[in-house]
Structures are given as structure tokens and as C-alpha cells.
């Protein structure tokens, strides 16, 4: 069963539990809402996706108003919570960057944790090129890497718009992973030094020696505490249910608390620059895009 069907079925199960808790039969609920009984059945079995109005009417009829937020969150992410990279990249990498620009444009506070790569909004052109380079082969996508890099850099204009706030947390490993040639990484680390002085930017780095409050299993981005994006090798998860937002907000606070900032962060970047390895002849695979 695909992810969307599973999510629709799970939402139907929750609606059914609300009806049963209210001690209503399917027929009684349908009559109270002036719906055909078949609609109640299809919604509960996950055979039909409810509208927002359906959800609101259902919780009113079953006295489940306290469940409205979670149910609407489930509905809002039903079709978008699992977006396969193969599908997202079918027209190339540039389109994906433009979609992220639209999201960033309507976001006031962007928070991100990245344990492996430099966040996309802070990448140089050279670094971004290497992060996007494997996408055509991995996902059978058109090779528009150069245009993808252009669009990623265009996204970075958002960093200089008034009223925007950014808080990035990375691990010290990000400064040292050999994902690109030494000369490219040198430029990228220099870029991070410049970022540290931006007034609307907090860049925290978790040192190797730090005691981690939680395992850094994967990176994630939080937009206005309204949606969380999580990247895997095969897909991007879009999370918007209240309990998911609360969880990732808590995790982010813990990781941010373990990071060092300003002078201490600058010292870590300078240390990484001083210890850059000899130029690389071969490069490992990069991820799907690193947001």
C-alpha cells in the first residue's frame, strides 16, 4: 500500500473512533450531517479523502473538537507528506529550487539542523554543484545541474530581505566531510565565516567534543513552526501535524543548546580551514539536495 493510501486509511480510523466514542452509528452520523451513509463509510475506510469542511462537521457532530487540530494537520499533509525524489526531479533540479524559494518567501523564521552537509541557503556555487551532481543519475532526472545551482543561489537572496530570521545548527563534521574538492571546500568554509557576522543569522556548530542531547539521526528544516521538511535518500517528508511540530521543535531546541556560536563557532571553522586535506581525486555520493 502506498504512503498516501496508508495515511488516508489512518485518518479514516481516527474518524471512526470519534464516531464510536460519541456512540453514534454510521447511519445516525450520516443523518445528522445530511450525508448519504455511503460517504461516512468511504471516509472511515479510507476510500475517500475528506475535505476540511467534512472534518469540521464530523468533530462537531461527534463532540470531538479537541481533535480538530490534529485531524486538520493529518488532512493537510495527506497528499504531500511523502514526495518521492524521482517524481520531484522528473523535470530537473531547478524546479525544486523554485518551489523552495516560494516556501522561504512566505516564511519569517527558518530553522534548520544539518548533521552532514552545509545548509542549501548557505552553499557556494561550487559546493552546491557537487551536492546536486548525482541527482540526474540517481533519480533518472534531466541534467540541468547548472540551472539548479543558479536557482539555489537565487534562493539565497531571501537571506537579505527585511523581517526574515534564520537559525542554522550544523555539526563540526559538516566542516570536515570530503564531499567536494579541497579548493571548493575552502571557499565554502570562507562563506560560513562571512555568514557568522550577518545580523539576522544565528549559525551554531556542535563540536565533536560536545555531549549530544539526542542522536543526530537526520537533518530537518522548520518553517515558521508550521511545517517540517525531512530529507531521506528516496523522498522528502512534509510534516505538519501538531504533535510532529512539537517533537521537532523540542529536538531542535536541544541540538541548538549543544551548539557553540559567534567566536567559538568561528574558531571551529578556522580550525577546519587550517586542516583541509590534500585535493581529492574522487568524490563520494552526495544527498538528494540538502534543502
Backbone as numpy.savetxt, mean C-alpha at the origin, in Angstrom:
# Nx Ny Nz CAx CAy CAz Cx Cy Cz
-11.21 -20.73 -5.75 -12.06 -19.53 -5.75 -11.18 -18.29 -5.75
-11.49 -17.28 -6.59 -10.65 -16.10 -6.61 -10.91 -15.23 -5.40
-10.02 -14.25 -5.21 -10.06 -13.45 -3.99 -11.32 -12.61 -3.90
-11.79 -12.06 -5.03 -12.99 -11.23 -5.01 -14.20 -12.05 -4.60
-14.32 -13.27 -5.17 -15.44 -14.13 -4.82 -15.40 -14.50 -3.35
-14.20 -14.78 -2.84 -14.06 -15.13 -1.42 -14.48 -13.96 -0.53
-14.07 -12.75 -0.92 -14.42 -11.57 -0.12 -15.92 -11.31 -0.17
-16.55 -11.51 -1.34 -17.99 -11.32 -1.45 -18.73 -12.35 -0.59
-18.23 -13.57 -0.58 -18.85 -14.61 0.24 -18.70 -14.29 1.73
-17.53 -13.78 2.11 -17.31 -13.44 3.52 -18.23 -12.31 3.95
-18.43 -11.32 3.06 -19.35 -10.22 3.36 -20.77 -10.75 3.50
-21.16 -11.68 2.62 -22.49 -12.27 2.72 -22.69 -13.01 4.04
-21.66 -13.70 4.48 -21.75 -14.42 5.76 -22.00 -13.45 6.91
-21.33 -12.30 6.87 -21.52 -11.31 7.94 -22.93 -10.73 7.90
-23.46 -10.52 6.71 -24.84 -10.04 6.60 -25.82 -11.08 7.14
-25.55 -12.34 6.83 -26.42 -13.40 7.31 -26.41 -13.48 8.84
-25.22 -13.31 9.44 -25.13 -13.35 10.89 -25.90 -12.19 11.53
-25.88 -11.02 10.90 -26.67 -9.90 11.41 -28.16 -10.23 11.38
-28.61 -10.83 10.29 -30.03 -11.19 10.19 -30.41 -12.21 11.26
-29.57 -13.22 11.45 -29.88 -14.24 12.44 -29.86 -13.69 13.86
-28.91 -12.79 14.13 -28.85 -12.17 15.45 -30.12 -11.38 15.73
-30.68 -10.77 14.67 -31.93 -10.01 14.80 -33.15 -10.92 14.82
-32.94 -12.24 14.71 -34.03 -13.23 14.73 -35.05 -12.98 13.62
-34.51 -12.72 12.44 -35.36 -12.52 11.26 -35.10 -13.64 10.26
-36.15 -14.11 9.63 -35.97 -15.03 8.51 -35.63 -14.21 7.27
-35.14 -14.89 6.24 -34.84 -14.19 5.00 -36.08 -13.54 4.41
-37.22 -14.22 4.52 -38.46 -13.67 4.00 -38.87 -12.41 4.78
-38.76 -12.48 6.11 -39.14 -11.32 6.94 -38.26 -10.11 6.62
-36.95 -10.34 6.46 -36.05 -9.22 6.15 -36.39 -8.64 4.79
-36.62 -9.51 3.82 -36.96 -9.04 2.48 -38.23 -8.21 2.49
-39.23 -8.65 3.22 -40.49 -7.92 3.29 -40.30 -6.56 3.95
-39.48 -6.51 5.01 -39.27 -5.23 5.70 -38.54 -4.22 4.82
-37.73 -4.72 3.88 -36.96 -3.84 3.00 -37.62 -3.68 1.63
-38.76 -4.36 1.44 -39.46 -4.33 0.15 -38.57 -4.84 -0.99
-37.83 -5.90 -0.66 -36.97 -6.56 -1.64 -37.57 -7.92 -1.98
-37.24 -8.45 -3.16 -37.57 -9.86 -3.42 -36.71 -10.74 -2.52
-37.26 -11.85 -2.06 -36.49 -12.72 -1.17 -35.22 -13.23 -1.84
-35.26 -13.37 -3.15 -34.08 -13.87 -3.87 -32.88 -12.95 -3.69
-33.13 -11.63 -3.52 -32.03 -10.70 -3.33 -31.33 -10.96 -2.01
-32.08 -11.17 -0.95 -31.49 -11.48 0.35 -30.65 -12.74 0.24
-31.19 -13.76 -0.42 -30.48 -15.01 -0.57 -29.18 -14.84 -1.34
-29.22 -14.11 -2.44 -28.02 -13.91 -3.26 -26.95 -13.12 -2.52
-27.38 -12.11 -1.75 -26.42 -11.33 -0.98 -25.74 -12.18 0.09
-26.53 -13.00 0.77 -25.97 -13.82 1.84 -25.06 -14.93 1.32
-25.33 -15.42 0.12 -24.52 -16.49 -0.46 -23.32 -15.96 -1.24
-23.19 -14.63 -1.31 -22.08 -14.05 -2.05 -22.24 -14.14 -3.55
-23.46 -14.29 -4.00 -23.73 -14.37 -5.44 -24.02 -13.01 -6.05
-24.16 -12.00 -5.21 -24.42 -10.64 -5.68 -23.70 -9.67 -4.76
-23.11 -8.63 -5.34 -22.43 -7.61 -4.53 -23.43 -6.55 -4.10
-23.54 -6.28 -2.79 -24.48 -5.26 -2.34 -23.98 -3.86 -2.67
-24.91 -2.94 -2.77 -24.55 -1.53 -2.91 -24.38 -0.94 -1.51
-23.85 0.28 -1.44 -23.75 0.93 -0.14 -25.13 1.11 0.48
-26.11 1.44 -0.36 -27.47 1.59 0.13 -28.03 0.29 0.69
-27.69 -0.82 0.03 -28.12 -2.13 0.54 -27.57 -2.38 1.93
-26.29 -2.08 2.11 -25.64 -2.30 3.41 -26.32 -1.45 4.48
-26.53 -0.18 4.16 -27.14 0.72 5.16 -28.56 0.26 5.52
-29.32 -0.16 4.53 -30.68 -0.63 4.79 -30.65 -1.90 5.63
-29.72 -2.78 5.34 -29.61 -4.06 6.05 -29.32 -3.84 7.54
-28.33 -2.96 7.85 -27.97 -2.77 9.26 -29.08 -2.05 10.02
-29.84 -1.21 9.33 -30.98 -0.56 9.99 -32.05 -1.59 10.33
-32.34 -2.47 9.39 -33.39 -3.46 9.59 -33.02 -4.51 10.62
-31.70 -4.75 10.79 -31.25 -5.79 11.72 -30.65 -5.22 13.00
-30.77 -3.89 13.17 -30.24 -3.21 14.36 -28.74 -3.47 14.54
-28.03 -3.43 13.43 -26.58 -3.68 13.47 -25.77 -2.46 13.09
-26.22 -1.28 13.54 -25.55 -0.03 13.15 -24.08 0.00 13.56
-23.73 -0.70 14.65 -22.34 -0.71 15.11 -21.43 -1.45 14.13
-22.00 -2.21 13.20 -21.22 -2.96 12.22 -21.08 -2.21 10.89
-21.72 -1.03 10.79 -21.78 -0.33 9.51 -20.38 0.01 8.97
-19.50 0.54 9.82 -18.18 0.95 9.36 -17.39 -0.19 8.76
-17.34 -1.33 9.47 -16.60 -2.48 8.96 -17.22 -3.03 7.68
-18.54 -3.07 7.63 -19.20 -3.60 6.44 -18.96 -2.73 5.22
-19.01 -1.41 5.41 -18.74 -0.51 4.28 -17.28 -0.61 3.86
-16.38 -0.80 4.84 -14.98 -0.98 4.50 -14.78 -2.24 3.66
-15.47 -3.31 4.03 -15.39 -4.55 3.26 -15.91 -4.35 1.85
-17.01 -3.61 1.74 -17.59 -3.35 0.42 -16.65 -2.52 -0.45
-16.07 -1.48 0.15 -15.22 -0.58 -0.62 -13.97 -1.26 -1.17
-13.50 -2.29 -0.48 -12.28 -2.97 -0.93 -12.57 -4.26 -1.68
-13.84 -4.59 -1.85 -14.20 -5.88 -2.43 -13.57 -6.10 -3.80
-13.68 -5.10 -4.67 -13.19 -5.25 -6.03 -11.73 -4.86 -6.20
-11.17 -4.15 -5.22 -9.82 -3.62 -5.41 -8.80 -4.16 -4.44
-9.21 -4.98 -3.49 -8.29 -5.38 -2.43 -7.17 -6.28 -2.93
-7.33 -6.91 -4.07 -6.30 -7.80 -4.58 -6.12 -7.50 -6.06
-5.13 -6.69 -6.37 -4.91 -6.29 -7.76 -3.63 -6.94 -8.27
-3.76 -7.92 -9.14 -2.59 -8.64 -9.63 -1.70 -7.72 -10.47
-0.37 -7.86 -10.27 0.56 -7.04 -11.04 0.44 -7.33 -12.53
0.22 -8.59 -12.89 0.11 -8.94 -14.31 -1.00 -8.12 -14.97
-2.10 -7.94 -14.22 -3.21 -7.14 -14.76 -2.88 -5.66 -14.72
-2.25 -5.19 -13.63 -1.95 -3.77 -13.50 -0.92 -3.30 -14.53
0.00 -4.20 -14.89 1.07 -3.82 -15.80 0.80 -4.22 -17.24
-0.43 -4.63 -17.56 -0.70 -5.11 -18.91 -0.52 -4.00 -19.95
-0.61 -2.74 -19.53 -0.37 -1.64 -20.46 0.95 -0.93 -20.15
1.79 -1.57 -19.33 3.09 -0.98 -19.02 3.17 -0.41 -17.62
4.32 0.20 -17.30 4.57 0.72 -15.96 4.10 2.16 -15.76
4.02 2.93 -16.84 3.69 4.35 -16.72 2.28 4.55 -16.18
1.35 3.75 -16.64 -0.04 3.88 -16.19 -0.14 3.72 -14.69
0.58 2.74 -14.15 0.55 2.51 -12.71 1.07 3.72 -11.94
2.12 4.35 -12.45 2.67 5.54 -11.79 1.68 6.70 -11.82
0.93 6.83 -12.90 -0.07 7.89 -12.98 -1.21 7.65 -11.98
-1.57 6.38 -11.78 -2.60 6.06 -10.79 -2.14 6.43 -9.38
-0.88 6.15 -9.08 -0.34 6.49 -7.77 -0.26 8.00 -7.58
-0.01 8.73 -8.67 0.02 10.18 -8.59 -1.35 10.71 -8.21
-2.41 10.15 -8.78 -3.76 10.57 -8.44 -4.05 10.32 -6.96
-3.60 9.18 -6.46 -3.80 8.88 -5.05 -3.03 9.85 -4.18
-1.78 10.13 -4.53 -0.96 11.06 -3.75 -1.53 12.47 -3.79
-2.12 12.85 -4.92 -2.64 14.20 -5.08 -3.78 14.50 -4.11
-4.57 13.48 -3.78 -5.69 13.71 -2.88 -5.38 13.33 -1.42
-4.11 13.04 -1.16 -3.68 12.64 0.18 -2.91 13.78 0.84
-3.22 14.07 2.08 -2.50 15.11 2.83 -1.33 14.54 3.62
-1.53 13.36 4.21 -0.47 12.76 5.02 -0.16 11.37 4.48
1.07 11.19 4.01 1.52 9.92 3.48 2.57 9.33 4.40
2.34 8.11 4.85 3.31 7.40 5.69 3.69 6.11 4.99
4.96 5.74 5.07 5.40 4.52 4.41 6.50 3.86 5.20
6.48 2.53 5.22 7.57 1.74 5.78 8.11 0.84 4.69
9.41 0.89 4.45 10.04 0.04 3.45 11.27 -0.63 4.07
11.29 -1.97 4.17 12.42 -2.66 4.76 13.53 -3.02 3.77
13.25 -2.90 2.45 14.20 -3.39 1.45 14.64 -2.32 0.46
13.72 -1.48 0.00 14.03 -0.53 -1.07 13.75 0.90 -0.62
14.36 1.83 -1.32 14.07 3.25 -1.11 12.64 3.51 -1.58
11.82 4.21 -0.81 10.44 4.51 -1.25 10.43 5.20 -2.61
9.44 4.84 -3.42 9.38 5.36 -4.78 9.42 6.87 -4.87
8.79 7.57 -3.92 8.77 9.04 -3.96 10.13 9.65 -3.68
11.10 8.85 -3.24 12.43 9.37 -2.92 13.50 8.83 -3.87
13.11 8.07 -4.88 14.07 7.44 -5.75 14.63 8.39 -6.80
15.90 8.20 -7.13 16.49 8.91 -8.26 16.09 8.19 -9.54
16.35 8.83 -10.67 16.00 8.22 -11.95 16.74 6.90 -12.15
18.03 6.89 -11.82 18.82 5.67 -12.01 18.33 4.54 -11.14
18.05 4.81 -9.88 17.57 3.79 -8.96 16.20 3.29 -9.41
15.31 4.22 -9.78 13.97 3.84 -10.22 14.03 2.93 -11.45
14.96 3.22 -12.35 15.10 2.40 -13.56 15.39 0.95 -13.18
16.26 0.74 -12.21 16.60 -0.62 -11.80 15.46 -1.27 -11.03
14.66 -0.50 -10.32 13.53 -1.07 -9.61 12.42 -1.52 -10.57
12.30 -0.86 -11.69 11.25 -1.17 -12.66 11.71 -2.13 -13.76
13.02 -2.36 -13.82 13.61 -3.03 -14.99 13.09 -4.44 -15.22
12.74 -5.18 -14.19 12.35 -6.57 -14.36 10.86 -6.75 -14.65
10.09 -5.67 -14.57 8.64 -5.79 -14.72 8.22 -6.38 -16.07
8.77 -5.93 -17.20 8.33 -6.50 -18.49 8.49 -8.01 -18.55
9.62 -8.53 -18.05 9.85 -9.97 -18.11 9.02 -10.73 -17.09
8.96 -10.22 -15.85 8.25 -10.93 -14.79 6.75 -11.01 -15.02
6.18 -9.94 -15.59 4.72 -9.86 -15.69 4.22 -9.79 -17.14
5.09 -10.15 -18.10 4.71 -10.13 -19.52 4.10 -8.78 -19.89
4.75 -7.71 -19.46 4.23 -6.36 -19.68 4.99 -5.67 -20.81
4.38 -4.65 -21.44 5.09 -3.86 -22.44 6.32 -3.20 -21.82
7.37 -3.08 -22.59 8.60 -2.47 -22.08 8.55 -0.96 -22.27
8.00 -0.28 -21.26 7.96 1.18 -21.27 8.69 1.73 -20.05
9.80 1.08 -19.70 10.51 1.43 -18.47 10.90 2.90 -18.43
11.39 3.42 -19.56 11.81 4.83 -19.56 10.64 5.75 -19.25
9.48 5.48 -19.83 8.31 6.31 -19.54 7.85 6.09 -18.11
7.99 4.87 -17.60 7.64 4.60 -16.21 8.49 5.41 -15.25
9.79 5.52 -15.57 10.69 6.32 -14.74 10.29 7.79 -14.79
9.96 8.28 -15.98 9.53 9.67 -16.12 8.30 9.95 -15.25
7.34 9.03 -15.28 6.12 9.22 -14.50 6.40 9.11 -13.00
7.31 8.23 -12.61 7.65 8.12 -11.19 8.29 9.41 -10.70
9.17 9.99 -11.50 9.80 11.25 -11.10 8.78 12.38 -11.09
7.83 12.34 -12.00 6.78 13.37 -12.03 5.94 13.29 -10.75
5.73 12.07 -10.25 5.01 11.90 -8.98 5.69 12.66 -7.86
7.01 12.77 -7.93 7.75 13.38 -6.83 7.50 14.87 -6.69
6.87 15.48 -7.69 6.52 16.89 -7.58 5.56 17.11 -6.42
4.85 16.06 -6.03 3.90 16.15 -4.92 4.60 16.48 -3.61
5.90 16.16 -3.53 6.67 16.42 -2.30 6.79 17.92 -2.01
6.63 18.73 -3.03 6.85 20.17 -2.88 5.55 20.97 -2.86
4.43 20.28 -2.84 3.16 20.98 -2.80 2.80 21.38 -1.37
2.30 22.60 -1.17 1.92 23.06 0.18 0.83 22.18 0.78
0.90 21.98 2.07 -0.12 21.23 2.78 0.08 19.73 2.81
1.14 19.24 2.16 1.42 17.81 2.16 2.46 17.47 3.23
2.23 16.35 3.92 3.17 15.87 4.92 3.57 14.44 4.60
4.85 14.12 4.80 5.37 12.80 4.48 6.22 12.28 5.65
6.02 11.02 5.97 6.81 10.37 7.02 7.20 8.99 6.49
8.50 8.83 6.22 9.00 7.56 5.70 9.90 6.91 6.75
9.76 5.61 6.89 10.63 4.83 7.76 11.23 3.71 6.93
12.55 3.60 6.95 13.24 2.53 6.24 14.20 1.85 7.19
14.68 0.68 6.81 15.69 0.01 7.62 17.07 0.40 7.11
18.08 0.20 7.93 19.45 0.48 7.49 19.83 -0.41 6.32
19.19 -1.57 6.22 19.47 -2.48 5.10 19.17 -1.83 3.76
18.17 -0.95 3.72 17.82 -0.25 2.48 19.02 0.52 1.94
19.84 1.03 2.84 21.01 1.81 2.45 22.12 0.94 1.88
22.01 -0.37 2.07 23.14 -1.25 1.76 22.85 -2.39 0.79
21.57 -2.69 0.57 21.26 -3.74 -0.39 21.80 -3.37 -1.77
22.41 -4.33 -2.46 23.02 -4.07 -3.76 22.01 -4.37 -4.87
21.06 -3.48 -5.03 20.01 -3.63 -6.03 20.30 -2.86 -7.31
21.43 -2.16 -7.34 21.80 -1.36 -8.51 23.31 -1.15 -8.48
23.90 -0.67 -9.55 25.35 -0.42 -9.56 25.76 0.59 -8.49
27.01 0.50 -8.07 27.51 1.34 -7.00 27.32 2.83 -7.28
27.59 3.24 -8.52 27.49 4.66 -8.84 26.04 5.13 -8.76
25.11 4.26 -9.10 23.69 4.61 -8.99 23.30 4.72 -7.52
23.77 3.78 -6.71 23.45 3.81 -5.29 24.06 5.03 -4.61
25.24 5.43 -5.05 25.87 6.63 -4.48 24.98 7.85 -4.70
24.44 7.97 -5.90 23.54 9.09 -6.17 22.26 9.00 -5.37
21.76 7.77 -5.18 20.54 7.59 -4.41 20.75 7.96 -2.94
21.87 7.57 -2.38 22.15 7.91 -0.98 22.33 9.42 -0.82
22.93 10.05 -1.81 23.06 11.50 -1.76 21.68 12.17 -1.79
20.78 11.60 -2.54 19.40 12.11 -2.59 18.75 12.02 -1.21
18.99 10.94 -0.49 18.42 10.79 0.85 18.97 11.84 1.80
20.23 12.22 1.64 20.80 13.28 2.47 20.04 14.59 2.24
19.71 14.86 0.99 18.96 16.09 0.68 17.56 16.03 1.26
16.93 14.87 1.21 15.57 14.70 1.72 15.50 14.99 3.21
16.56 14.66 3.94 16.56 14.83 5.40 16.34 16.28 5.82
16.60 17.22 4.93 16.45 18.63 5.29 15.13 19.24 4.83
14.26 18.45 4.21 12.99 18.98 3.73 12.05 19.23 4.90
11.41 20.42 4.96 10.59 20.78 6.13 9.32 19.95 6.30
8.77 19.42 5.22 7.53 18.64 5.33 7.79 17.14 5.32
9.03 16.77 5.58 9.44 15.38 5.46 10.10 14.89 6.74
9.69 13.71 7.21 10.41 13.00 8.27 10.90 11.69 7.67
12.21 11.51 7.70 12.79 10.26 7.22 13.49 9.59 8.39
12.94 8.47 8.81 13.52 7.71 9.90 14.20 6.45 9.39
15.29 6.08 10.01 16.04 4.88 9.63 16.20 4.01 10.86
15.82 2.75 10.75 15.98 1.82 11.87 17.36 1.18 11.75
18.26 1.45 12.68 19.63 0.92 12.60 19.66 -0.60 12.75
20.72 -1.22 12.24 20.90 -2.66 12.42 20.86 -3.04 13.89
21.42 -2.17 14.74 21.54 -2.50 16.16 20.25 -2.27 16.94
19.24 -1.72 16.30 18.00 -1.41 17.02 17.25 -2.69 17.40
16.54 -2.61 18.50 15.64 -3.70 18.89 14.30 -3.48 18.20
13.96 -4.36 17.29 12.72 -4.19 16.54 11.51 -4.50 17.41
10.52 -3.62 17.42 9.30 -3.88 18.20 8.38 -4.88 17.53
8.56 -5.09 16.23 7.79 -6.07 15.47 8.62 -6.47 14.27
8.44 -7.67 13.77 9.23 -8.14 12.64 8.87 -7.36 11.38
9.86 -6.85 10.63 9.59 -6.08 9.41 9.31 -7.01 8.23
8.14 -7.63 8.25 7.83 -8.68 7.27 7.67 -8.14 5.86
7.12 -6.94 5.73 6.92 -6.37 4.39 6.70 -4.87 4.51
6.85 -4.19 3.39 6.60 -2.76 3.38 5.12 -2.46 3.21
4.74 -1.23 3.55 3.35 -0.80 3.36 3.28 0.72 3.38
2.25 1.24 2.72 2.00 2.67 2.63 0.63 2.98 3.20
0.54 4.07 3.97 -0.73 4.50 4.57 -1.06 5.89 4.04
-2.22 6.03 3.43 -2.64 7.30 2.85 -3.78 7.89 3.68
-3.48 8.98 4.40 -4.48 9.68 5.22 -5.21 8.75 6.18
-4.59 7.66 6.52 -5.21 6.66 7.39 -6.57 6.20 6.85
-6.69 6.23 5.51 -7.93 5.80 4.84 -7.73 4.51 4.05
-6.52 4.29 3.59 -6.22 3.09 2.82 -4.76 2.71 3.04
-4.50 1.41 3.08 -3.15 0.88 3.20 -2.85 0.06 1.95
-1.69 0.33 1.31 -1.25 -0.45 0.16 -0.10 -1.35 0.59
-0.21 -2.63 0.26 0.82 -3.61 0.58 1.19 -4.32 -0.72
2.48 -4.37 -1.03 2.94 -5.02 -2.25 3.51 -6.41 -1.94
3.09 -7.41 -2.74 3.72 -8.71 -2.74 4.31 -8.91 -4.14
4.97 -10.03 -4.37 5.52 -10.26 -5.70 4.43 -10.44 -6.75
3.28 -10.95 -6.35 2.25 -11.24 -7.34 1.14 -10.20 -7.43
0.95 -9.42 -6.36 -0.20 -8.52 -6.36 -0.02 -7.39 -5.35
-0.92 -6.42 -5.45 -0.99 -5.33 -4.48 -2.29 -5.45 -3.71
-2.19 -5.36 -2.39 -3.37 -5.41 -1.54 -3.78 -3.99 -1.19
-5.08 -3.71 -1.31 -5.64 -2.42 -0.93 -6.53 -2.66 0.28
-6.12 -2.21 1.44 -6.81 -2.49 2.68 -7.47 -1.23 3.22
-8.76 -1.32 3.56 -9.48 -0.13 4.02 -10.46 -0.41 5.14
-10.52 -1.62 5.64 -11.42 -1.89 6.75 -10.87 -1.26 8.02
-11.73 -0.76 8.89 -11.26 -0.07 10.10 -10.26 -0.87 10.92
-10.50 -2.18 11.10 -9.57 -2.95 11.93 -8.23 -3.12 11.23
-8.21 -3.14 9.89 -6.94 -3.21 9.16 -6.17 -1.90 9.28
-6.89 -0.79 9.15 -6.24 0.52 9.30 -5.66 0.70 10.70
-6.40 0.26 11.70 -5.91 0.36 13.07 -4.66 -0.48 13.28
-4.66 -1.69 12.72 -3.51 -2.57 12.86 -2.27 -1.97 12.24
-2.39 -1.51 10.99 -1.21 -0.97 10.30 -0.76 0.35 10.90
-1.68 1.13 11.42 -1.31 2.36 12.10 -0.50 2.04 13.36
-0.92 1.01 14.08 -0.19 0.60 15.28 1.20 0.07 14.92
1.28 -0.75 13.88 2.57 -1.27 13.44 3.49 -0.15 13.00
2.93 0.82 12.28 3.75 1.93 11.79 4.30 2.74 12.96
3.47 3.00 13.96 3.92 3.77 15.12 5.07 3.06 15.83
4.98 1.75 15.95 6.04 0.98 16.60 7.34 1.06 15.82
7.25 0.87 14.50 8.45 0.91 13.67 9.06 2.31 13.64
8.20 3.32 13.56 8.69 4.70 13.55 9.40 5.04 14.86
8.91 4.49 15.95 9.51 4.76 17.26 10.90 4.14 17.36
11.14 3.07 16.61 12.45 2.41 16.66 13.48 3.09 15.77
13.03 4.02 14.91 13.93 4.68 13.96 14.65 5.86 14.59
15.74 6.25 13.96 16.46 7.47 14.34 16.24 8.50 13.24
16.37 9.77 13.60 16.05 10.86 12.68 17.18 11.90 12.66
17.02 12.88 11.80 17.91 14.04 11.67 19.38 13.64 11.67
20.15 14.11 12.65 21.60 13.90 12.64 21.97 12.43 12.69
21.25 11.65 13.48 21.55 10.22 13.58 21.27 9.50 12.27
20.17 9.88 11.61 19.86 9.29 10.31 20.90 9.69 9.27
21.30 10.94 9.32 22.32 11.42 8.39 23.63 10.64 8.56
23.96 10.34 9.80 25.18 9.59 10.07 25.12 8.19 9.47
23.94 7.57 9.52 23.79 6.23 8.93 23.95 6.28 7.41
23.40 7.32 6.78 23.52 7.44 5.32 24.97 7.70 4.93
25.64 8.57 5.65 27.04 8.85 5.37 27.91 7.60 5.55
27.56 6.82 6.57 28.30 5.58 6.79 28.12 4.60 5.63
26.92 4.54 5.09 26.65 3.67 3.95 27.40 4.15 2.71
27.47 5.47 2.52 28.22 6.02 1.39 29.69 5.67 1.50
30.23 5.79 2.70 31.65 5.52 2.91 31.99 4.05 2.68
31.01 3.17 2.83 31.26 1.74 2.72 30.66 1.13 1.46
30.38 1.96 0.46 29.85 1.42 -0.79 30.82 0.40 -1.38
30.29 -0.71 -1.88 31.15 -1.75 -2.44 31.68 -1.38 -3.82
32.52 -2.24 -4.34 33.02 -2.06 -5.70 31.86 -2.19 -6.67
31.97 -1.64 -7.88 30.89 -1.74 -8.87 30.45 -3.18 -9.09
29.15 -3.35 -9.31 28.57 -4.67 -9.49 28.54 -5.05 -10.96
28.79 -6.33 -11.23 28.70 -6.82 -12.61 27.32 -7.38 -12.90
26.69 -7.93 -11.87 25.36 -8.50 -12.04 24.45 -7.94 -10.98
23.16 -7.92 -11.25 22.17 -7.35 -10.35 21.12 -8.38 -10.00
20.66 -8.40 -8.75 19.56 -9.30 -8.38 18.24 -8.75 -8.86
17.19 -9.57 -8.78 15.87 -9.15 -9.18 15.33 -8.08 -8.23
14.66 -7.10 -8.78 14.00 -6.09 -7.96 12.56 -6.51 -7.73
11.82 -5.69 -6.98 10.43 -5.99 -6.69 9.51 -5.43 -7.74
8.20 -5.48 -7.51 7.23 -5.08 -8.52 7.09 -3.58 -8.70
7.73 -2.76 -7.92 7.58 -1.33 -8.15 7.86 -0.46 -6.94
7.67 -1.00 -5.74 8.01 -0.29 -4.51 7.28 1.02 -4.34
6.04 1.09 -4.87 5.12 2.23 -4.69 5.77 3.57 -4.96
